[in-house]
């Protein structure tokens, strides 16, 4: 399900926007920056300051994750059921070494959220529909951000 191209984008852009459904049925969107691909079917992130997201998963265990390359104006959206593995459980302890790249930050994880990806779709700017290339779009947006 999660292709090599998708994995590469997640590695380069570990910040994702996580959409969950609130207890009141309204959408909840929250950025998360400790993302990693566990395997071909799972993406995970460490819970640091996510009480609403965790509460929402406990109420309705499904998430959508959006990863966007802001320069290329494209990315992927992943959707699927989510589980919350609380610190101190065997599952948490088995997942924690996967996050070694975050160093001491892992000590602050209250838990780990694991999403089983059931749907993965590309996200692209409408500029691509009009013949723009990734090289052109990336150059344009790099210039934009450098001149801010």
Buried (B, 14 or more C-beta within 10 A) or exposed (E): BBEEEBBEBBEEBBBBBBBBBBEEEEEBEBEBEBBBBBEEBBBBBBBBEBEEBBBBBEEBBBBBBBBBBBBBBBBBBBBBBBBBBEBEEEBBEEBBEBBEEBEEEBEEBBBBBBBBBEEBEEEBBEBBEEEBEBEEBBEEBEEEEEEE
